[in-house]
């Protein structure tokens, strides 16, 4: 289930690392996006 969500995230959501976003200066939306992608990736690897 999470592997499918991870693939959808990869296709639809922007990559913060490719945009070189500094997490110390990220706004709330970017932090939520980062947290969501991290959560889904961790669950997909388990």
SULKAKA-V34412 format. One record per pair of residues at least 6 apart in sequence whose C-alpha atoms are under 6 Angstrom apart, sorted by sequence separation. I is the first residue (numbers start at 1). J is the second residue. If there is no record, write none. Layout:
i=I j=J
i=I j=J
//
This chain:
i=3 j=44
i=2 j=44
//
